[in-house]
Amino acid sequence: MIIVGAGPTGLMLAAELRLAGVRPLVLERQPQRRDTPKAGGLGGQILELLRYRGVLERFEAACTSPVPAPRFPFGGVHLDFTQLADPPLHALPLPQQLLERLLDERAGELGVDLRRGHEVVGVSQDDAAVTVDVRGPDGPYRMIARYLVGCDGARSRVRDRAGIPFPGTTYPEVNRLAQVTLPDAVTVLGNGDLDVPGFGVIRAGFTRTDRGLLGVGSSPGSKVVSLYTIEDESAEYDDDIPMTLSELQDSVRRVLGVRLPVGEPIRLSRFTFKARQAERYRDGRILLAGDAAHLFPATGVALNAGMLDAVNLAWKLAADIHGWAPAGLLDTYHGERHLAGARTMLHTRAQVALRRGHDAAAEALREVFQELLADEQPLRRMGALVAGADIRYPMPGSDHHTLAGAFAPDLTLHTDQGMTSVAELMHSARPVLLDLADRPDLRRTARDWRHRVDVHTAKTDHRPADALLIRPDAHIAWAATIDEPTDVAAPALREALSGWFGTP
């Protein structure tokens, strides 16, 4: 089992495979971890999944600054959750370089074999295996594996060698994002606006001109400011060549018409936007995840989508490698994550439409959209959409419980051993049958799968179902309605157990 690419998606996949009892080999062409700034934070549903694995506190402790108020850009407007006690969207200020270091350390603790400086130069497959040609520090060599997963980014060599089409759109815009200190001459006003000598006030939030967009984020009393520019350009940039402070200032000057005085850079990054999705995430024994499978035209979603790909794929690959996967299980990876990718593509393309319009009609659209977000229900809906928390995977059969296919809620559980929660039950990344109504008929049904599925009996306040069958990726495969008769619930549970976890 080979993973190509040691970015966040590849490292997350490797760790999940180790939890499932598989020893993957990770090949990374770079000889050491990249220090080029990319994503500045991690947000969305992946934070809940990390909590369900029991490692979120480790990531929170590594954050480089306090967790900011829950207010997120969306296509030139804002999703402002600051008035909600339980926001549907969260983010951690965790730069990608630091995230990769944490994931690398965790993979090492779990026993993952990671080889840096080993570049995959050729890939072929037949019905039985994948053959991989590698150029390593000591010369070329060849390996054979049962499966190969390309987590090797937007220019994926694995995807190209597999001949998987990657259709979509490249937008003619360059985005520059920075955190910088401000010199004493620049004053941060009480509302977050910047008072710039010789120019006047640059307001917080977004300023749109006929030359582009400038975003400013600051806090009163702080001398650190976030700057964001968007310009239409035809130039090609190499993502591995870092942006300079001078390049940022030149961009601000072009957009705003003034050279903004800045101090020291804390973070500088540049990126372009593409909307592309692989036609298929699986081709025989070759699979794709992360940026190799999808590119989205908005910030703040790529890491979330890629790492969730990894969690969905890992247990299914492990089931096949261990020999108990039911027919078609691995194909559900494409079906489920391609659906999730299309959902993410939907809202990121909507952001393109919101942010790229420059006429009066576009301004009216943004104003109306922002007004809608003043109401709690549409605001929550948009937050869940951006977080990827609204995904409900299609489940086979019919007559489903409303929770089937959804991410399992973190119920507080009362057991004979004391208090626990759904999140704590998922630390080991094993399937769980959670009996919430003391149903011995359902526990007897699951007995034949006891080596693959953990069975727990508990009580919870306001139980949503009599029982929940939870997959390792924390999505609900089946649920029994309240007081569902045995002659209905037991056969349905057996069918779900067989369909997801193989022959008993």
C-alpha positions as CSV (number, residue, x, y, z in Angstrom):
1,M,0.0,0.0,0.0
2,I,1.7,3.2,-1.3
3,I,0.8,6.8,-0.7
4,V,2.3,9.4,-3.0
5,G,2.7,12.8,-1.3
6,A,3.3,13.8,2.4
7,G,1.1,16.8,2.6
8,P,-1.8,17.0,5.0
9,T,-4.0,14.6,3.0
10,G,-1.3,11.9,2.5
11,L,-0.2,12.1,6.2
12,M,-3.8,11.9,7.4
13,L,-4.5,8.9,5.2
14,A,-1.3,7.2,6.5
15,A,-2.3,7.7,10.1
16,E,-5.9,6.5,9.5
17,L,-4.5,3.4,7.8
18,R,-2.3,2.6,10.7
19,L,-5.3,2.9,13.1
20,A,-7.0,0.3,10.8
21,G,-4.0,-2.1,11.0
22,V,-2.4,-1.4,7.7
23,R,1.3,-0.3,7.2
24,P,1.4,2.1,4.3
25,L,4.6,3.5,2.7
26,V,4.6,7.2,2.0
27,L,6.8,8.5,-0.8
28,E,7.4,12.3,-0.9
29,R,9.5,13.9,-3.6
30,Q,10.7,16.8,-1.5
31,P,13.7,15.9,0.7
32,Q,12.3,17.9,3.7
33,R,9.1,19.4,4.8
34,R,8.1,22.5,2.8
35,D,8.3,25.9,4.5
36,T,6.6,27.9,1.7
37,P,3.5,29.5,3.3
38,K,0.3,28.0,2.0
39,A,-2.9,27.7,4.1
40,G,-2.9,29.8,7.2
41,G,-5.4,27.7,9.2
42,L,-7.5,24.6,9.4
43,G,-11.3,24.7,9.6
44,G,-14.5,22.9,8.9
45,Q,-15.7,19.4,9.7
46,I,-12.2,18.0,9.9
47,L,-11.9,19.6,13.3
48,E,-14.8,17.5,14.6
49,L,-13.2,14.4,13.2
50,L,-9.9,15.2,14.9
51,R,-11.8,15.6,18.1
52,Y,-13.5,12.2,17.5
53,R,-9.9,10.8,17.2
54,G,-8.9,12.4,20.5
55,V,-6.2,14.6,19.0
56,L,-7.8,18.0,18.5
57,E,-6.3,19.4,21.7
58,R,-2.9,18.6,20.4
59,F,-3.6,20.8,17.3
60,E,-5.2,23.5,19.4
61,A,-2.2,23.7,21.6
62,A,0.1,24.3,18.6
63,C,-1.9,27.3,17.3
64,T,0.3,30.3,16.6
65,S,-2.2,32.8,17.9
66,P,-5.5,32.9,19.8
67,V,-8.5,31.5,18.0
68,P,-10.2,34.4,16.3
69,A,-13.8,35.3,16.4
70,P,-15.9,33.1,14.1
71,R,-16.2,35.5,11.2
72,F,-15.2,34.1,7.7
73,P,-15.0,35.7,4.2
74,F,-17.3,34.4,1.6
75,G,-17.0,35.8,-1.9
76,G,-16.5,39.4,-0.9
77,V,-19.0,39.3,2.0
78,H,-18.8,37.7,5.5
79,L,-20.3,34.9,7.4
80,D,-20.5,36.4,10.9
81,F,-21.2,33.8,13.6
82,T,-20.1,36.0,16.5
83,Q,-23.7,36.2,17.8
84,L,-24.2,32.5,17.9
85,A,-23.4,30.4,21.0
86,D,-22.7,27.3,18.9
87,P,-21.3,28.4,15.5
88,P,-21.6,25.8,12.7
89,L,-18.1,26.7,11.4
90,H,-14.8,26.8,13.3
91,A,-11.2,27.4,12.3
92,L,-7.8,27.1,14.0
93,P,-5.0,29.6,13.2
94,L,-2.6,26.7,12.3
95,P,-0.3,27.5,9.3
96,Q,0.0,24.6,6.9
97,Q,3.7,24.1,7.7
98,L,2.9,23.6,11.4
99,L,0.0,21.4,10.5
100,E,2.2,19.1,8.4
101,R,4.7,18.9,11.2
102,L,2.0,17.8,13.6
103,L,0.6,15.2,11.2
104,D,4.2,14.0,10.4
105,E,4.9,13.5,14.1
106,R,1.6,11.6,14.6
107,A,2.3,9.4,11.6
108,G,5.7,8.6,13.0
109,E,4.3,7.8,16.4
110,L,1.9,5.3,14.7
111,G,4.8,3.7,12.8
112,V,4.3,5.1,9.3
113,D,7.2,4.5,6.9
114,L,7.8,7.9,5.3
115,R,10.5,8.3,2.7
116,R,11.4,11.9,1.7
117,G,13.4,12.7,-1.4
118,H,11.7,9.8,-3.3
119,E,10.0,10.9,-6.5
120,V,7.5,8.8,-8.3
121,V,8.3,8.9,-12.1
122,G,6.2,6.1,-13.5
123,V,3.0,4.3,-12.6
124,S,1.3,1.3,-14.2
125,Q,-1.3,-1.2,-13.1
126,D,-2.9,-4.5,-13.9
127,D,-5.7,-6.4,-12.2
128,A,-3.5,-7.6,-9.4
129,A,-1.1,-4.8,-8.5
130,V,0.3,-1.3,-9.2
131,T,3.9,-1.0,-10.3
132,V,5.7,2.2,-9.3
133,D,9.0,3.5,-10.6
134,V,10.8,5.8,-8.1
135,R,13.8,8.0,-8.3
136,G,15.4,8.1,-4.8
137,P,18.6,9.6,-3.3
138,D,20.5,6.4,-4.1
139,G,19.1,6.0,-7.6
140,P,16.1,4.6,-9.4
141,Y,14.1,1.5,-8.1
142,R,10.8,-0.2,-8.7
143,M,8.1,-1.2,-6.2
144,I,4.9,-3.2,-6.5
145,A,1.9,-2.6,-4.3
146,R,-1.8,-3.7,-4.0
147,Y,-3.0,-0.1,-4.1
148,L,-1.6,3.4,-4.8
149,V,-3.2,6.6,-3.6
150,G,-2.2,9.9,-5.3
151,C,-2.1,12.6,-2.7
152,D,0.4,14.5,-4.8
153,G,-1.3,17.8,-5.3
154,A,-2.7,19.9,-8.2
155,R,-0.1,18.7,-10.7
156,S,-0.6,15.1,-9.7
157,R,1.7,12.8,-11.6
158,V,-0.3,9.8,-10.3
159,R,-3.5,11.3,-11.8
160,D,-1.8,12.0,-15.1
161,R,-0.2,8.5,-15.3
162,A,-3.6,6.9,-14.6
163,G,-5.2,8.9,-17.4
164,I,-7.9,10.4,-15.2
165,P,-9.4,13.6,-16.8
166,F,-9.3,16.7,-14.6
167,P,-11.7,19.1,-16.3
168,G,-12.6,22.6,-15.0
169,T,-11.7,26.3,-15.1
170,T,-8.7,28.4,-14.3
171,Y,-9.6,31.9,-13.2
172,P,-7.4,34.8,-14.3
173,E,-6.9,36.1,-10.8
174,V,-4.0,36.2,-8.4
175,N,-4.6,36.2,-4.6
176,R,-2.1,37.5,-2.2
177,L,-2.6,37.0,1.6
178,A,-0.4,38.3,4.3
179,Q,0.0,39.0,8.0
180,V,2.3,41.9,8.7
181,T,3.2,44.2,11.5
182,L,2.4,47.9,11.1
183,P,4.9,50.8,11.7
184,D,4.0,53.3,14.4
185,A,3.0,55.8,11.7
186,V,-0.1,53.7,10.8
187,T,-2.9,53.8,13.4
188,V,-5.5,51.1,14.0
189,L,-8.7,52.9,14.8
190,G,-11.3,51.5,17.2
191,N,-13.5,50.0,14.4
192,G,-10.5,48.2,12.8
193,D,-9.9,50.8,10.1
194,L,-6.3,51.9,9.3
195,D,-5.3,55.6,9.3
196,V,-2.5,55.9,6.8
197,P,-0.4,59.1,6.8
198,G,-0.7,61.0,3.5
199,F,-3.7,58.9,2.4
200,G,-6.3,58.8,5.0
201,V,-8.5,55.9,6.2
202,I,-8.5,52.4,4.7
203,R,-11.6,50.8,6.1
204,A,-11.6,47.3,7.6
205,G,-13.2,44.6,5.5
206,F,-13.2,44.7,1.7
207,T,-12.5,47.7,-0.5
208,R,-13.3,47.1,-4.2
209,T,-11.8,49.2,-7.0
210,D,-11.8,48.9,-10.7
211,R,-8.3,47.4,-10.4
212,G,-9.1,44.6,-7.8
213,L,-10.0,43.9,-4.2
214,L,-8.3,44.7,-0.9
215,G,-9.2,43.0,2.3
216,V,-8.1,44.4,5.7
217,G,-8.5,42.6,9.0
218,S,-7.2,44.1,12.2
219,S,-7.9,44.5,15.9
220,P,-7.8,47.7,17.9
221,G,-4.6,47.9,19.9
222,S,-2.8,45.3,17.8
223,K,0.0,46.2,15.4
224,V,-0.6,43.0,13.4
225,V,-2.8,43.3,10.3
226,S,-4.1,40.8,7.8
227,L,-4.0,42.0,4.2
228,Y,-5.6,40.3,1.2
229,T,-5.6,41.4,-2.5
230,I,-7.1,40.0,-5.6
231,E,-6.1,41.1,-9.1
232,D,-6.7,39.8,-12.5
233,E,-3.4,38.8,-14.0
234,S,-2.2,36.6,-16.9
235,A,1.2,35.8,-15.3
236,E,2.1,32.3,-14.2
237,Y,3.5,31.9,-10.7
238,D,5.4,28.9,-9.3
239,D,3.8,28.0,-6.0
240,D,7.2,26.9,-4.6
241,I,8.6,30.4,-5.0
242,P,7.6,32.5,-2.0
243,M,5.9,35.8,-2.3
244,T,8.0,38.8,-1.1
245,L,6.9,41.8,1.0
246,S,7.7,44.1,-1.9
247,E,5.3,42.0,-4.1
248,L,2.5,42.4,-1.6
249,Q,3.1,46.2,-1.3
250,D,3.1,46.5,-5.1
251,S,-0.2,44.7,-5.3
252,V,-1.8,46.9,-2.6
253,R,-0.6,50.0,-4.5
254,R,-2.1,48.8,-7.8
255,V,-5.4,48.0,-6.2
256,L,-5.7,51.0,-3.9
257,G,-3.4,53.6,-5.5
258,V,-1.3,54.0,-2.4
259,R,1.8,52.3,-1.1
260,L,0.9,51.0,2.4
261,P,3.7,51.2,5.0
262,V,4.3,47.8,6.6
263,G,6.7,46.4,9.1
264,E,7.8,42.8,9.4
265,P,6.1,40.0,7.6
266,I,4.6,37.2,9.7
267,R,3.0,35.3,6.8
268,L,3.1,35.8,3.0
269,S,1.4,33.6,0.5
270,R,0.2,33.8,-3.1
271,F,-2.3,31.5,-4.9
272,T,-4.4,31.3,-8.0
273,F,-7.9,29.8,-8.2
274,K,-9.0,26.8,-10.2
275,A,-12.3,24.9,-10.2
276,R,-11.4,21.4,-11.2
277,Q,-12.6,17.9,-10.2
278,A,-11.3,14.6,-11.3
279,E,-13.9,12.6,-13.3
280,R,-13.3,9.6,-11.1
281,Y,-11.5,9.2,-7.8
282,R,-10.7,5.6,-8.5
283,D,-9.2,3.9,-11.5
284,G,-8.7,0.2,-10.7
285,R,-6.0,0.1,-8.0
286,I,-5.1,3.8,-8.3
287,L,-7.0,6.3,-6.2
288,L,-6.9,10.1,-5.8
289,A,-7.4,12.3,-2.7
290,G,-7.0,15.9,-1.8
291,D,-5.8,18.4,-4.4
292,A,-5.0,15.6,-6.8
293,A,-8.8,15.0,-6.9
294,H,-10.2,18.5,-6.7
295,L,-9.3,22.2,-6.7
296,F,-11.7,24.8,-5.4
297,P,-11.9,28.5,-6.3
298,A,-12.0,29.8,-2.7
299,T,-9.8,29.8,0.4
300,G,-10.3,27.8,3.6
301,V,-11.8,24.6,2.2
302,A,-9.0,22.6,0.5
303,L,-7.4,21.1,3.6
304,N,-10.8,20.2,5.1
305,A,-11.9,18.5,1.9
306,G,-8.7,16.6,1.4
307,M,-8.3,15.3,4.9
308,L,-11.9,14.2,5.0
309,D,-11.2,12.3,1.7
310,A,-8.5,10.5,3.6
311,V,-10.7,9.5,6.5
312,N,-13.4,8.2,4.2
313,L,-10.9,6.2,2.1
314,A,-8.6,4.7,4.8
315,W,-11.0,2.2,6.5
316,K,-12.3,1.0,3.1
317,L,-8.8,0.4,1.8
318,A,-8.0,-1.4,5.0
319,A,-11.1,-3.6,4.8
320,D,-10.0,-4.7,1.3
321,I,-6.4,-5.3,2.3
322,H,-7.5,-7.3,5.3
323,G,-9.8,-9.4,3.0
324,W,-13.2,-8.7,4.5
325,A,-14.5,-5.8,2.4
326,P,-17.9,-6.5,0.9
327,A,-18.3,-6.2,-2.9
328,G,-18.3,-2.6,-4.0
329,L,-17.1,-1.1,-0.7
330,L,-14.1,0.7,-2.2
331,D,-16.2,2.1,-5.0
332,T,-18.3,4.0,-2.4
333,Y,-15.2,6.2,-1.9
334,H,-15.7,7.8,-5.3
335,G,-19.5,7.9,-4.9
336,E,-19.4,9.6,-1.5
337,R,-16.4,11.9,-1.8
338,H,-17.1,13.0,-5.4
339,L,-20.5,14.0,-4.1
340,A,-18.9,16.0,-1.2
341,G,-16.4,17.5,-3.7
342,A,-19.3,18.6,-5.9
343,R,-21.0,20.2,-2.9
344,T,-17.8,22.1,-2.1
345,M,-17.4,23.1,-5.7
346,L,-21.0,24.5,-5.6
347,H,-20.4,27.1,-2.9
348,T,-16.9,28.0,-4.0
349,R,-18.1,28.7,-7.5
350,A,-20.9,30.8,-6.0
351,Q,-18.2,32.7,-4.2
352,V,-16.5,33.4,-7.6
353,A,-19.8,34.9,-8.9
354,L,-20.1,37.1,-5.7
355,R,-16.5,38.4,-5.6
356,R,-15.7,38.9,-9.3
357,G,-18.6,41.2,-10.3
358,H,-17.7,44.9,-10.5
359,D,-20.8,46.6,-11.7
360,A,-23.8,47.9,-9.8
361,A,-25.7,44.7,-10.2
362,A,-22.9,42.7,-8.6
363,E,-22.8,45.2,-5.7
364,A,-26.6,44.8,-5.3
365,L,-26.2,41.0,-5.3
366,R,-23.6,41.1,-2.5
367,E,-25.7,43.5,-0.5
368,V,-28.8,41.3,-0.7
369,F,-26.8,38.2,0.1
370,Q,-25.3,39.9,3.2
371,E,-28.8,40.9,4.3
372,L,-29.9,37.3,4.1
373,L,-27.0,36.3,6.3
374,A,-28.3,38.5,9.1
375,D,-31.0,35.8,9.8
376,E,-29.9,32.8,11.9
377,Q,-31.4,30.0,9.8
378,P,-29.7,30.9,6.4
379,L,-26.5,31.8,8.3
380,R,-26.4,28.4,9.9
381,R,-27.1,26.7,6.6
382,M,-24.3,28.5,4.9
383,G,-21.9,27.7,7.8
384,A,-22.7,24.0,7.5
385,L,-22.2,24.1,3.8
386,V,-18.8,25.7,4.0
387,A,-17.8,23.4,6.8
388,G,-18.8,20.3,4.9
389,A,-21.0,19.4,7.8
390,D,-24.2,19.2,5.7
391,I,-23.0,16.1,3.8
392,R,-25.4,13.1,4.0
393,Y,-24.0,10.2,2.1
394,P,-26.5,8.1,0.2
395,M,-27.2,4.8,1.9
396,P,-28.2,1.6,0.1
397,G,-31.8,0.3,0.4
398,S,-34.8,2.3,1.3
399,D,-36.8,3.5,4.3
400,H,-33.9,5.2,6.0
401,H,-33.7,6.8,9.4
402,T,-33.2,10.6,9.0
403,L,-29.7,10.2,10.5
404,A,-28.5,7.6,8.0
405,G,-25.5,8.9,6.1
406,A,-24.9,11.9,8.4
407,F,-22.0,12.6,10.7
408,A,-22.8,11.0,14.1
409,P,-23.8,13.5,16.7
410,D,-21.6,13.7,19.8
411,L,-24.2,12.4,22.3
412,T,-23.4,12.3,26.0
413,L,-23.6,8.7,27.1
414,H,-24.3,7.1,30.5
415,T,-22.9,3.6,30.9
416,D,-22.3,1.1,33.7
417,Q,-18.7,2.3,33.7
418,G,-19.6,6.0,33.9
419,M,-20.0,8.9,31.5
420,T,-18.6,8.9,28.0
421,S,-19.5,10.3,24.6
422,V,-19.8,9.2,20.9
423,A,-16.5,11.1,20.2
424,E,-14.6,9.0,22.8
425,L,-16.0,5.8,21.3
426,M,-14.5,6.8,17.9
427,H,-10.9,7.3,19.2
428,S,-9.8,3.9,17.9
429,A,-11.4,4.4,14.4
430,R,-13.3,1.2,14.6
431,P,-17.0,0.7,13.7
432,V,-19.4,1.0,16.6
433,L,-22.9,-0.3,17.2
434,L,-24.3,2.0,19.9
435,D,-27.4,0.5,21.6
436,L,-29.3,3.4,23.2
437,A,-32.4,1.5,24.3
438,D,-31.0,-1.8,25.8
439,R,-32.0,-3.9,22.8
440,P,-30.6,-7.4,23.3
441,D,-32.1,-8.4,20.0
442,L,-29.9,-6.0,18.2
443,R,-26.8,-6.9,20.2
444,R,-27.5,-10.6,19.3
445,T,-27.7,-9.7,15.7
446,A,-24.3,-8.0,15.8
447,R,-22.6,-10.8,17.7
448,D,-21.2,-12.4,14.5
449,W,-19.4,-9.2,13.7
450,R,-17.8,-8.7,17.1
451,H,-14.3,-8.9,15.8
452,R,-14.9,-6.0,13.4
453,V,-17.6,-3.9,15.2
454,D,-17.5,-2.7,18.8
455,V,-20.8,-2.9,20.6
456,H,-21.7,-0.5,23.3
457,T,-24.8,-0.1,25.4
458,A,-25.6,3.3,26.9
459,K,-28.4,5.7,27.7
460,T,-28.6,9.3,26.6
461,D,-31.0,12.2,27.1
462,H,-33.5,12.6,24.3
463,R,-32.2,9.6,22.3
464,P,-32.5,10.2,18.5
465,A,-32.8,6.4,17.8
466,D,-32.9,3.1,19.5
467,A,-29.5,2.2,18.0
468,L,-26.8,3.7,15.7
469,L,-24.3,1.8,13.5
470,I,-21.4,4.2,13.1
471,R,-18.7,3.7,10.5
472,P,-15.0,4.4,11.3
473,D,-15.3,7.8,9.5
474,A,-18.0,8.7,12.1
475,H,-20.9,8.6,9.6
476,I,-24.0,6.7,10.4
477,A,-24.5,3.6,8.3
478,W,-27.9,2.6,9.9
479,A,-30.2,3.6,12.7
480,A,-33.2,2.0,14.3
481,T,-36.2,4.2,15.0
482,I,-37.6,4.6,18.5
483,D,-39.3,1.3,19.5
484,E,-38.8,-0.3,16.0
485,P,-40.0,-3.9,16.1
486,T,-37.4,-6.6,16.2
487,D,-38.7,-8.2,13.0
488,V,-38.0,-4.9,11.2
489,A,-34.9,-3.7,13.0
490,A,-32.8,-6.9,13.3
491,P,-32.9,-7.8,9.5
492,A,-32.2,-4.3,8.6
493,L,-29.2,-4.2,11.0
494,R,-27.9,-7.5,9.6
495,E,-28.2,-6.1,6.1
496,A,-26.3,-3.0,7.0
497,L,-23.6,-4.9,8.8
498,S,-23.1,-7.2,5.8
499,G,-23.2,-4.3,3.4
500,W,-20.5,-2.3,5.2
501,F,-18.5,-4.8,7.1
502,G,-18.6,-8.0,5.1
503,T,-19.6,-11.6,5.7
504,P,-19.7,-12.4,9.4
